[in-house]
Amino acid sequence: MLESAAASNDAWQALLAAELSPQRALEFGRRIESGELDASGIVAHRSLSAIEAQRCASAAPVKPALESGIQFIGRDQYPEYLAQGASPPPGLFCWGDWSVTHEPTVAIVGTRGASTYGKAVATKFAEALARAGVTIVSGGALGIDAAAHKGAMAAGGKTVAVLAGGVDKVYPAVHGGLFRSIRDSGCLVSQFAVGARPNAYKFLVRNGLIAALSQVTLLIEAPMRSGALRTAHAANDLGRQVLIVPANIDNLNFAGSHALIRDGATLVDHPDQVLEVLGLVSVPERRQVANITGPAQLILENLTIEPKSVEKIVEITGLDPSTVLSELTMLEIEGVAMREDRGYIARL
């Protein structure tokens, strides 16, 4: 029995490595499920092109990955919203807790080159939705994706990162720590073979899977040319609701977002509006903010969503640098200020 399972896993690894069209992949998947095809049979199959066969043959056995905690997810384990898709993948690899995909799911997506405002909004929405029991789905990328994942985990919630390479491949490299945290608070998911490296085509496929795994797609910040727009269009094609967070009309980083609003997507400006679509109610944040007075109050009154350096805060408030640094630390702990690359902002 164990040998049969190992052979089946190797067959799925070979199939996902081939990167076939959805229809062909599903047919091969059915034959693996029936026991008709094993890994060697897939590699040698006459219908495969030379490139597809080469991909299969180069796929390493999946046993070491399974021993590290990676698991294969068959179609019988898909949540309803994924199974209902037009062309659900024949199988997936998952690293972490797959069960979180069976909870209410919202995709939070946006540009890698996100503004401070966009990242703050993504964090705010992810925290509020996660507190209400929603699993946050995103793509594990820089910018909006990272803010969404971190926001969900900061609220003690669940999050899923859908990847454009194997679940064992960290991309971007700086997200090694983030991916480990996501595995502990949800899971990493990919419809590509273990060991597969990301490329441009796979990101397009990844965007479609994000939409298919999510009941609702929330677009935070997207210029006119953005992979996040493809996720939104994929969600629309599936008949799923697409919600958009607006910004200043002269901000080109939101030009794609605003275009979707003109085309009929729904504008939202508060997490409760997303929960209403899902038929859920908000859960108040439990953190109790102490009464802020004195220097801390003066600093907070001068913080906005535009980052201010410590030097600028010293200049505006007239406080000495050591006091400003000390009070900023306390404001961060209280959760009313956030530190960004270019300085400090008020938390939304």
C-alpha positions in Angstrom: 0.0 0.0 0.0 2.8 2.5 0.9 4.7 1.6 -2.2 1.5 2.2 -4.3 1.1 5.6 -2.6 4.7 6.6 -3.3 4.3 5.6 -6.9 1.2 7.6 -7.2 2.9 10.7 -5.7 5.8 10.3 -8.2 3.2 10.1 -11.0 1.5 13.4 -9.8 5.0 15.0 -9.6 5.7 14.0 -13.2 2.3 15.2 -14.4 2.5 18.6 -12.7 6.1 19.0 -14.0 4.9 18.5 -17.6 2.7 21.7 -17.3 0.1 20.5 -19.7 -3.1 22.3 -20.7 -5.9 22.1 -18.1 -7.9 19.6 -20.3 -5.0 17.3 -21.0 -3.8 17.5 -17.4 -7.2 16.5 -16.1 -7.4 13.5 -18.4 -3.9 12.3 -17.3 -5.0 12.9 -13.7 -8.0 10.7 -14.1 -5.8 7.9 -15.4 -3.4 8.3 -12.4 -6.4 8.1 -10.0 -7.5 4.9 -11.7 -4.1 3.4 -11.4 -3.7 3.2 -15.2 -0.7 5.5 -15.4 2.5 5.7 -13.3 5.4 8.2 -13.6 7.3 6.2 -16.2 4.1 5.8 -18.2 3.6 9.5 -18.2 7.1 10.3 -19.3 6.9 7.8 -22.2 3.3 8.7 -23.3 3.1 9.2 -27.0 0.9 12.3 -26.8 3.6 14.3 -24.9 5.8 16.7 -26.9 9.5 16.4 -26.5 9.6 19.4 -24.2 6.8 18.0 -22.0 8.5 14.6 -21.8 11.7 16.3 -20.9 10.0 18.2 -18.1 8.6 15.0 -16.7 11.8 13.1 -16.9 13.7 15.9 -15.1 11.2 15.9 -12.2 12.9 14.5 -9.1 11.1 11.9 -7.0 8.8 13.6 -4.5 9.4 11.4 -1.5 11.9 13.8 0.2 9.4 16.6 -0.1 6.7 14.5 1.4 9.0 13.6 4.3 9.5 17.4 5.0 5.8 18.0 5.3 4.7 18.7 1.8 1.5 16.9 0.7 -0.3 16.2 -2.5 -3.9 17.5 -2.7 -6.2 15.7 -5.0 -9.4 17.0 -6.5 -11.5 15.2 -3.9 -9.9 17.5 -1.2 -10.7 20.7 -3.0 -12.9 23.3 -1.3 -16.2 23.9 -3.1 -15.1 27.2 -4.7 -12.0 25.6 -6.3 -13.8 22.5 -7.5 -16.5 24.8 -9.2 -13.9 26.5 -11.4 -14.0 26.1 -15.1 -10.7 24.2 -15.3 -9.6 23.2 -11.8 -6.0 21.9 -11.7 -5.7 18.1 -11.6 -3.8 18.3 -8.3 -1.8 20.6 -6.1 1.1 20.5 -3.7 0.6 22.1 -0.3 2.9 22.8 2.6 1.1 23.6 5.8 -2.6 23.2 6.9 -4.7 22.7 3.8 -7.9 22.8 5.9 -7.7 26.6 6.1 -8.8 26.7 2.4 -12.2 25.3 3.4 -13.0 28.4 5.5 -14.4 31.6 3.9 -11.7 32.9 1.7 -10.9 36.4 0.3 -8.0 37.1 -2.0 -6.2 40.4 -1.3 -4.0 41.4 -4.2 -2.1 44.3 -5.6 1.1 45.6 -7.0 4.6 44.7 -5.8 5.6 48.4 -5.9 2.9 49.3 -3.4 2.6 52.7 -1.8 2.7 53.1 2.0 -1.1 53.9 1.8 -1.7 50.6 -0.1 0.3 48.5 2.3 -1.4 50.1 5.3 -4.9 49.4 3.7 -4.0 45.8 2.9 -2.9 45.3 6.5 -6.0 46.8 7.9 -8.4 44.8 5.7 -6.5 41.5 6.3 -6.5 42.0 10.0 -10.2 42.7 10.2 -11.2 39.9 7.9 -8.9 37.4 9.6 -10.4 38.3 13.0 -13.8 37.4 11.5 -12.6 33.9 10.5 -11.7 34.6 6.9 -8.7 33.0 5.3 -6.6 35.5 3.4 -5.3 34.3 0.1 -2.6 36.1 -1.8 0.5 35.5 -3.9 3.5 35.7 -1.5 5.0 38.6 -3.5 6.4 41.9 -2.3 4.2 44.8 -1.7 0.4 44.3 -1.2 0.7 40.5 -1.0 3.2 40.6 1.9 1.2 43.2 3.7 -2.0 41.0 3.4 -0.2 37.9 4.7 1.3 39.7 7.6 -1.9 41.5 8.5 -3.8 38.2 8.7 -1.1 36.6 10.9 -0.9 39.7 13.1 -4.6 39.2 13.9 -4.0 35.5 14.7 -5.7 34.5 11.5 -5.0 32.1 8.6 -3.4 32.9 5.3 -2.6 31.0 2.1 0.2 31.9 -0.3 -0.3 30.7 -3.9 3.1 30.4 -5.6 4.3 30.5 -9.2 6.9 27.8 -8.5 7.2 24.7 -6.3 6.1 25.1 -2.7 9.7 24.4 -1.7 11.0 27.4 -3.7 11.2 30.7 -1.9 10.6 33.6 -4.3 11.4 36.4 -3.7 14.4 35.2 -1.7 13.8 37.8 1.1 10.5 36.0 2.0 12.1 32.9 3.5 11.0 34.0 7.0 7.5 35.0 5.8 6.9 31.7 4.1 7.9 29.8 7.2 5.4 31.9 9.2 2.7 31.3 6.5 3.3 27.5 6.8 2.6 27.8 10.6 -0.5 30.0 10.1 -2.0 28.4 6.9 -0.2 27.0 3.9 1.8 27.4 0.8 0.1 26.1 -2.4 1.2 25.5 -5.9 -0.1 23.7 -9.0 3.4 23.2 -10.1 5.8 20.3 -9.3 8.0 20.3 -6.3 11.3 22.0 -7.3 9.7 24.0 -10.1 11.2 27.4 -10.6 8.9 30.4 -11.1 8.7 32.2 -14.5 6.5 34.7 -16.2 4.0 32.1 -17.5 3.6 30.5 -14.1 2.7 33.8 -12.5 -0.2 34.1 -14.9 -1.4 30.6 -13.9 -0.8 31.4 -10.2 -3.1 34.5 -10.5 -5.9 32.3 -11.8 -5.5 29.9 -8.9 -5.7 32.7 -6.4 -9.0 33.8 -7.9 -10.3 30.2 -8.0 -9.5 29.6 -4.3 -11.3 32.7 -3.2 -15.0 33.5 -2.8 -14.2 37.3 -3.2 -11.2 39.1 -4.7 -10.2 42.4 -3.1 -7.9 44.6 -5.2 -6.0 47.1 -3.1 -3.6 48.9 -5.5 -3.0 48.2 -9.2 -1.6 50.3 -12.0 -2.8 49.7 -15.6 -0.2 47.0 -16.2 -0.4 44.7 -13.2 -0.7 40.9 -12.5 -3.2 41.7 -9.9 -5.6 43.0 -12.6 -5.4 39.5 -14.2 -6.4 38.0 -10.9 -9.4 40.3 -10.8 -10.4 39.5 -14.3 -10.0 35.8 -13.6 -12.3 36.2 -10.6 -14.8 38.0 -12.7 -14.7 35.2 -15.3 -15.5 32.7 -12.6 -18.5 34.8 -11.5 -16.9 35.8 -8.2 -17.3 39.3 -6.8 -14.4 41.8 -7.3 -14.1 44.6 -4.8 -11.9 47.6 -5.2 -10.3 50.0 -2.7 -10.0 53.5 -4.2 -7.3 56.2 -3.7 -6.4 59.7 -5.0 -7.5 60.0 -8.6 -4.0 61.4 -9.6 -2.2 58.3 -8.2 -1.1 56.2 -11.2 -0.5 53.2 -9.0 -4.3 53.0 -8.7 -5.2 53.7 -12.3 -5.9 50.0 -13.0 -8.0 49.8 -9.9 -10.1 52.8 -10.8 -10.6 51.4 -14.3 -12.2 48.3 -12.8 -14.6 50.6 -10.8 -15.6 52.3 -14.0 -16.2 48.9 -15.6 -18.6 48.0 -12.8 -16.5 46.5 -10.0 -17.7 47.4 -6.4 -15.9 50.1 -4.5 -15.3 49.4 -0.8 -13.7 51.5 1.9 -14.2 49.4 5.0 -13.6 45.7 5.8 -17.2 45.4 7.1 -18.3 45.8 3.5 -16.3 42.8 2.4 -17.7 40.8 5.4 -21.2 41.8 4.3 -20.7 40.2 0.9 -19.6 37.0 2.7 -22.6 37.1 5.1 -20.2 37.5 8.1 -20.1 40.0 10.9 -17.0 41.9 12.1 -15.2 41.1 15.2 -13.9 44.1 17.2 -10.2 44.3 17.8 -9.4 43.1 21.3 -6.3 45.4 21.7 -7.0 48.1 24.3 -5.1 51.3 23.5 -4.0 53.2 26.6 -5.0 56.8 27.0 -2.3 58.6 25.0 -1.2 61.9 26.4 1.8 64.2 26.6 4.7 63.7 24.0 3.1 60.6 22.6 -0.1 62.5 21.8 1.8 65.3 20.2 3.7 62.8 18.0 0.6 60.9 17.0 -1.3 64.1 16.1 1.5 64.8 13.5 1.5 61.3 12.0 -0.4 60.7 8.8 -0.4 57.9 6.1 2.6 59.7 4.6 5.9 58.5 6.2 7.8 60.9 8.4 11.4 60.3 9.4 12.5 60.6 13.1 14.3 63.8 12.1 11.2 65.3 10.6 9.1 64.4 13.7 11.7 66.0 15.9 11.5 69.1 13.7 7.7 69.3 13.8 7.2 68.6 17.5 10.3 70.3 19.0 10.9 67.2 21.1 14.4 65.8 21.6 15.4 62.7 19.5 15.6 60.3 22.4 12.0 61.2 23.5 10.7 60.8 20.0 12.3 57.4 19.6 11.1 56.2 22.9 7.5 57.4 22.3 7.4 56.0 18.8 8.4 52.6 20.2 5.5 52.8 22.6 3.1 53.9 19.9 4.1 50.9 17.8 3.5 48.6 20.7 0.1 50.1 21.2 -0.6 49.5 17.5 -1.4 53.0 16.5 1.8 53.7 14.6 3.7 51.7 12.0 7.3 51.9 10.9 7.9 51.9 7.1 11.1 52.0 5.1 10.8 55.8 4.8 9.7 56.6 8.3 6.6 56.3 10.6 2.9 56.5 9.7 -0.3 56.5 11.6 -2.0 53.1 11.5 -5.4 53.1 9.8 
